[in-house]
Amino acid sequence: MQLRGDRMPFGGAERRSRPWRVAVLLALIGGGILLTRLVEAKRVKPLFLPTATPTQTAFSYQEEGEAQFSAGNLEKAIKAYQQATRLEPDNGKLWAKLARIQTYSSALMATEAERNDRLEQARASVDRAVAVDEENDLAWAVRALVYDWLAGAEPATATREEYFRIAETSAKQALLLEPDSALALAYEAEVLVDQQRYAEGLDKIGEALARDPNSLDVQRVYGTVLESNAYYERAIEAYEQAAKIAPNLTFLYLRIGANYRRLGDSDQALKYFEKAVQINQQLGIQDPVPYLAIGRTYLQDGEFFIAARNLEQAVLIDPGNPELLGFLGVIYFKARNYENAEATLRCAVDDCNDQAHAVLLCDTLAILDCDDEA
């Protein structure tokens, strides 16, 4: 076999140099180095990070709080403003608006302890408001409201007088910062009336009305001033004006109903108390206070059976409330249902535990359908 001088190709093909492959590889290496440096400089985000989700701002929480307040859901309004203040803890206006709603919500608390606790929360909020922004007239005005309501919850002691003093000086400070503040004038009028300075209160609320007759707070305080002066029919008109501005605030309907009850018009009183119940039902709010008001009205008219039914409903909403249990026991007693009266009053006075409550509601009063395990 003759050998040729040519070399046989290895693998059936001759290797050739391909410059374009080298260029591509160099480009990839260079791009990788550049991308790494951009990531380190935080100019490019790494791959496979979790998708960013939008976060609410303090302003959006404030808007949510206002919407919930207008809807009549004060608890949700408070939670929204609390979120807003967490995001902007040095925003005095947010703290002041939170304190205002906390104060109004205290009117819907069923027990004195709950009311006092809510007012203490309002005080903490409004004190924070003026601490972070001493030049904010809204913060000082709301401080007058908070301390006035705190004074109203106190017995006739030095503490009560101190709260009134703080409330009045806060209103004056708000007016120094903003002389045209209808809100500060209205709250000052409320402070004066609560100190039984009725003529001065009427003058102040008149000034506030002249500045802003379309303010919820001004109309509410106007109703309060008139009610304190025993002008019940005019007070109803003022509260109704406030309810037109904020139609879902149940505490306004409770005030209207209370004034009709003072006038001896039980039918109208019940109409407004039931309006409060309807609003709560629409919002899914479990509030015993309107049922308590209805029960008081029927009791005043000697309608013990239906009075008891409404207080039983209130107790079902808040079964551990000794004030509700005590009032229910009084109704049973007046209805000569002595067995139920004794059991209910004993539970109210002795502060029943869970098992005793279950026995009272399920067995003695039979207002709750409990199975054997309950």
C-alpha positions as CSV (number, residue, x, y, z in Angstrom):
1,M,0.0,0.0,0.0
2,Q,1.4,3.3,-1.1
3,L,1.5,6.1,1.4
4,R,0.6,9.6,0.2
5,G,2.5,12.7,1.3
6,D,-0.8,14.4,2.3
7,R,-2.0,14.4,6.0
8,M,-5.2,12.6,6.7
9,P,-7.8,15.0,8.3
10,F,-8.7,14.0,12.0
11,G,-12.4,13.5,12.5
12,G,-13.3,14.0,9.0
13,A,-13.0,17.8,9.0
14,E,-10.3,20.3,9.3
15,R,-10.4,22.8,12.2
16,R,-10.4,26.4,11.2
17,S,-10.1,29.6,13.3
18,R,-13.5,31.5,13.7
19,P,-12.9,35.1,14.9
20,W,-16.6,35.9,15.3
21,R,-16.9,33.3,18.1
22,V,-14.1,35.0,20.0
23,A,-15.8,38.4,19.6
24,V,-19.1,37.1,20.9
25,L,-17.5,35.5,24.0
26,L,-15.6,38.7,24.7
27,A,-18.8,40.7,24.4
28,L,-20.6,38.4,26.9
29,I,-17.8,38.5,29.4
30,G,-17.7,42.3,29.2
31,G,-21.5,42.6,29.5
32,G,-21.4,40.3,32.6
33,I,-18.8,42.5,34.2
34,L,-20.7,45.7,33.4
35,L,-24.0,44.2,34.8
36,T,-22.3,43.1,38.0
37,R,-21.0,46.6,38.6
38,L,-24.4,48.2,37.9
39,V,-26.1,45.8,40.4
40,E,-23.5,46.6,43.0
41,A,-24.1,50.3,42.4
42,K,-27.9,49.6,42.8
43,R,-28.5,51.1,39.3
44,V,-29.9,47.7,38.2
45,K,-32.1,45.4,40.3
46,P,-31.1,41.8,40.6
47,L,-33.2,39.2,38.8
48,F,-35.8,37.1,40.7
49,L,-36.5,39.7,43.4
50,P,-40.2,39.5,44.7
51,T,-42.5,41.8,42.9
52,A,-42.9,45.2,44.7
53,T,-46.3,45.9,46.0
54,P,-47.7,49.4,46.3
55,T,-47.8,50.8,49.9
56,Q,-50.4,53.3,51.2
57,T,-49.2,56.8,52.0
58,A,-50.3,58.8,55.1
59,F,-52.5,60.9,52.8
60,S,-54.3,57.8,51.5
61,Y,-54.9,56.6,55.0
62,Q,-56.2,60.1,55.9
63,E,-58.6,59.9,53.0
64,E,-59.7,56.4,54.1
65,G,-60.3,57.8,57.6
66,E,-62.4,60.7,56.4
67,A,-64.5,58.3,54.2
68,Q,-65.1,55.9,57.2
69,F,-66.0,58.8,59.4
70,S,-68.5,60.1,56.8
71,A,-69.9,56.5,56.5
72,G,-70.4,56.5,60.3
73,N,-67.8,53.7,61.0
74,L,-65.8,55.6,63.7
75,E,-63.7,52.5,64.7
76,K,-62.4,52.0,61.2
77,A,-61.8,55.7,60.8
78,I,-59.7,55.6,64.0
79,K,-57.7,52.7,62.7
80,A,-57.0,54.5,59.4
81,Y,-55.8,57.6,61.1
82,Q,-53.6,55.6,63.4
83,Q,-52.0,54.1,60.3
84,A,-51.5,57.6,58.9
85,T,-49.8,58.8,62.1
86,R,-47.5,55.8,62.1
87,L,-46.3,56.9,58.7
88,E,-46.1,60.6,59.6
89,P,-45.6,60.8,63.4
90,D,-44.7,64.5,63.3
91,N,-47.9,65.6,61.4
92,G,-49.9,67.5,64.0
93,K,-52.9,67.8,61.8
94,L,-53.2,64.0,61.5
95,W,-53.0,63.6,65.3
96,A,-55.6,66.3,65.8
97,K,-58.0,64.7,63.4
98,L,-57.5,61.3,65.1
99,A,-58.2,62.9,68.5
100,R,-61.4,64.5,67.3
101,I,-62.8,61.1,66.0
102,Q,-61.7,59.3,69.2
103,T,-63.5,61.9,71.3
104,Y,-66.7,61.6,69.3
105,S,-66.5,57.8,69.4
106,S,-66.6,58.0,73.2
107,A,-70.3,58.9,72.9
108,L,-70.9,55.4,71.6
109,M,-69.2,53.6,74.4
110,A,-71.7,51.5,76.5
111,T,-69.8,51.8,79.8
112,E,-68.2,54.6,81.8
113,A,-64.9,52.6,81.8
114,E,-64.9,52.3,78.0
115,R,-65.8,56.0,77.6
116,N,-63.0,57.1,79.9
117,D,-60.5,54.8,78.2
118,R,-61.4,56.2,74.8
119,L,-61.1,59.8,76.1
120,E,-57.7,59.1,77.5
121,Q,-56.6,57.8,74.0
122,A,-57.9,61.1,72.6
123,R,-55.9,63.1,75.1
124,A,-52.7,61.2,74.2
125,S,-53.4,61.9,70.5
126,V,-54.1,65.6,70.9
127,D,-51.2,66.3,73.3
128,R,-49.0,64.7,70.7
129,A,-50.6,67.0,68.1
130,V,-49.6,70.2,69.9
131,A,-46.2,68.8,70.9
132,V,-45.2,68.1,67.3
133,D,-46.7,71.3,65.8
134,E,-47.3,74.2,68.3
135,E,-48.4,76.5,65.5
136,N,-51.3,74.3,64.3
137,D,-54.6,76.0,65.2
138,L,-56.5,72.8,64.5
139,A,-54.5,70.9,67.1
140,W,-55.2,73.5,69.7
141,A,-58.9,73.7,68.8
142,V,-59.3,69.9,69.1
143,R,-57.4,70.0,72.4
144,A,-60.2,72.2,73.7
145,L,-62.8,69.6,72.6
146,V,-60.9,66.7,74.2
147,Y,-60.2,68.3,77.5
148,D,-63.8,69.6,77.7
149,W,-65.2,66.1,77.3
150,L,-62.6,64.8,79.8
151,A,-63.9,67.4,82.3
152,G,-67.4,66.3,81.6
153,A,-66.5,62.7,82.5
154,E,-64.9,63.8,85.9
155,P,-66.7,64.3,89.2
156,A,-66.7,67.8,90.7
157,T,-63.0,67.8,91.7
158,A,-59.9,69.9,91.2
159,T,-59.0,67.6,88.2
160,R,-62.3,68.6,86.5
161,E,-61.5,72.3,87.0
162,E,-58.0,71.8,85.6
163,Y,-59.4,70.1,82.5
164,F,-61.8,73.0,81.9
165,R,-58.9,75.5,82.3
166,I,-56.8,73.6,79.8
167,A,-59.8,73.4,77.4
168,E,-60.5,77.1,77.6
169,T,-56.8,78.2,77.2
170,S,-56.4,75.8,74.2
171,A,-59.4,77.3,72.4
172,K,-57.9,80.8,73.0
173,Q,-54.6,79.7,71.7
174,A,-56.2,78.3,68.5
175,L,-57.9,81.7,68.0
176,L,-54.6,83.5,68.5
177,L,-53.2,81.4,65.7
178,E,-56.4,81.7,63.5
179,P,-58.8,84.4,64.6
180,D,-61.4,83.3,62.1
181,S,-61.5,79.7,63.2
182,A,-65.2,78.7,63.5
183,L,-64.1,75.4,65.0
184,A,-62.2,77.0,67.9
185,L,-65.2,79.3,68.6
186,A,-67.6,76.4,68.6
187,Y,-65.4,74.3,71.0
188,E,-64.9,77.3,73.3
189,A,-68.7,77.8,73.4
190,E,-69.1,74.1,74.4
191,V,-66.5,74.6,77.2
192,L,-68.4,77.7,78.5
193,V,-71.7,76.0,78.5
194,D,-70.3,72.9,80.3
195,Q,-69.1,75.4,83.0
196,Q,-72.7,76.7,83.2
197,R,-71.7,80.0,81.6
198,Y,-74.7,79.9,79.3
199,A,-74.9,83.4,78.0
200,E,-71.2,83.5,77.1
201,G,-71.7,80.1,75.3
202,L,-74.6,81.4,73.3
203,D,-72.5,84.4,72.2
204,K,-69.6,82.3,71.1
205,I,-71.6,79.8,69.2
206,G,-73.4,82.7,67.4
207,E,-70.0,83.9,66.2
208,A,-69.1,80.4,65.0
209,L,-72.3,80.1,63.1
210,A,-71.7,83.4,61.4
211,R,-68.3,82.2,60.2
212,D,-69.3,78.6,59.1
213,P,-72.9,77.5,59.3
214,N,-72.2,74.5,57.2
215,S,-69.8,72.9,59.7
216,L,-70.8,69.6,61.3
217,D,-69.0,70.6,64.5
218,V,-70.5,74.0,64.7
219,Q,-74.0,72.7,64.2
220,R,-73.4,69.9,66.7
221,V,-72.1,72.3,69.4
222,Y,-75.0,74.7,68.6
223,G,-77.4,71.8,69.4
224,T,-75.4,71.1,72.6
225,V,-75.6,74.8,73.7
226,L,-79.3,74.9,73.0
227,E,-79.9,71.6,74.8
228,S,-78.0,72.8,77.9
229,N,-80.2,75.9,77.9
230,A,-83.3,73.6,77.8
231,Y,-84.2,74.8,74.3
232,Y,-85.0,71.3,73.2
233,E,-87.0,72.0,70.1
234,R,-84.3,74.3,68.7
235,A,-81.6,71.8,69.8
236,I,-83.3,69.2,67.7
237,E,-83.3,71.6,64.7
238,A,-79.5,72.1,65.1
239,Y,-78.8,68.4,65.5
240,E,-80.8,67.7,62.4
241,Q,-78.8,70.3,60.5
242,A,-75.6,68.5,61.6
243,A,-77.2,65.2,60.5
244,K,-77.8,66.6,57.1
245,I,-74.1,67.4,56.8
246,A,-73.1,63.9,58.2
247,P,-76.1,61.6,57.8
248,N,-74.4,58.4,59.0
249,L,-73.2,59.6,62.5
250,T,-75.4,57.7,64.9
251,F,-74.5,59.8,67.9
252,L,-76.4,62.7,66.3
253,Y,-79.6,60.6,66.1
254,L,-79.1,59.6,69.7
255,R,-79.1,63.3,70.7
256,I,-82.1,64.1,68.6
257,G,-84.0,61.1,70.1
258,A,-83.0,62.1,73.7
259,N,-84.4,65.6,73.1
260,Y,-87.7,64.3,71.8
261,R,-87.9,62.1,74.9
262,R,-87.4,65.1,77.1
263,L,-90.3,66.7,75.2
264,G,-92.4,63.7,76.0
265,D,-92.6,62.6,72.3
266,S,-91.7,59.0,72.5
267,D,-92.8,58.1,69.0
268,Q,-90.3,60.6,67.5
269,A,-87.6,59.6,70.0
270,L,-88.0,56.0,69.0
271,K,-87.9,56.9,65.3
272,Y,-84.4,58.4,65.7
273,F,-83.1,55.7,68.0
274,E,-84.2,53.1,65.4
275,K,-82.5,55.2,62.7
276,A,-79.2,54.7,64.6
277,V,-79.9,50.9,64.8
278,Q,-80.5,50.8,61.0
279,I,-77.3,52.6,60.2
280,N,-75.3,50.2,62.4
281,Q,-76.9,47.2,60.8
282,Q,-76.0,48.6,57.3
283,L,-72.4,49.0,58.4
284,G,-72.2,45.7,60.3
285,I,-71.6,47.5,63.6
286,Q,-72.6,45.8,66.8
287,D,-73.4,48.7,69.1
288,P,-75.6,48.2,72.2
289,V,-76.1,52.0,72.8
290,P,-79.1,52.5,70.5
291,Y,-80.9,49.5,72.0
292,L,-80.2,51.0,75.5
293,A,-81.8,54.3,74.4
294,I,-84.9,52.4,73.0
295,G,-85.2,50.4,76.2
296,R,-85.1,53.6,78.3
297,T,-87.8,55.2,76.2
298,Y,-90.2,52.2,76.5
299,L,-89.4,52.0,80.3
300,Q,-90.3,55.6,80.6
301,D,-93.7,54.8,79.0
302,G,-94.2,51.8,81.2
303,E,-93.8,49.3,78.3
304,F,-91.7,46.9,80.3
305,F,-91.9,43.9,78.0
306,I,-90.6,45.6,74.9
307,A,-88.1,47.6,77.1
308,A,-86.7,44.3,78.3
309,R,-86.5,42.9,74.8
310,N,-84.3,45.8,73.7
311,L,-82.1,45.6,76.7
312,E,-81.7,41.9,76.1
313,Q,-80.5,42.7,72.6
314,A,-78.0,45.1,74.0
315,V,-76.8,42.5,76.5
316,L,-76.4,39.9,73.7
317,I,-74.1,42.4,71.9
318,D,-72.1,43.1,75.1
319,P,-72.8,40.3,77.6
320,G,-70.1,41.2,80.0
321,N,-71.3,44.8,80.5
322,P,-72.4,45.2,84.1
323,E,-74.2,48.5,83.4
324,L,-76.4,46.9,80.7
325,L,-77.1,43.9,83.0
326,G,-78.0,46.2,85.8
327,F,-80.4,48.2,83.8
328,L,-82.0,45.0,82.4
329,G,-82.4,43.7,86.0
330,V,-84.2,47.0,86.9
331,I,-86.6,46.5,84.0
332,Y,-87.3,42.9,85.1
333,F,-87.9,44.2,88.6
334,K,-90.4,46.9,87.5
335,A,-92.1,44.2,85.4
336,R,-92.4,42.1,88.6
337,N,-90.3,39.4,87.0
338,Y,-88.4,38.9,90.3
339,E,-86.7,35.7,89.4
340,N,-85.0,37.1,86.3
341,A,-84.4,40.4,88.1
342,E,-82.5,38.7,91.0
343,A,-80.3,36.6,88.7
344,T,-79.5,39.5,86.4
345,L,-78.7,42.0,89.2
346,R,-76.6,39.4,91.0
347,C,-74.6,38.9,87.8
348,A,-74.2,42.7,87.4
349,V,-73.1,43.3,90.9
350,D,-70.9,40.2,91.4
351,D,-69.3,40.4,87.9
352,C,-70.1,36.9,86.7
353,N,-67.5,34.7,85.0
354,D,-68.1,33.2,81.6
355,Q,-69.8,30.1,82.9
356,A,-72.2,32.1,85.1
357,H,-72.9,34.4,82.1
358,A,-73.8,31.3,80.0
359,V,-76.1,30.0,82.6
360,L,-77.8,33.4,82.9
361,L,-78.3,34.0,79.2
362,C,-79.0,30.4,78.1
363,D,-80.9,29.0,81.0
364,T,-82.4,31.6,83.3
365,L,-83.2,34.3,80.8
366,A,-83.3,32.0,77.7
367,I,-82.3,34.8,75.4
368,L,-79.4,32.9,73.8
369,D,-79.8,29.5,72.1
370,C,-76.9,27.5,73.5
371,D,-76.1,23.9,72.9
372,D,-75.1,21.5,75.7
373,E,-71.4,22.1,75.1
374,A,-71.8,25.9,75.5
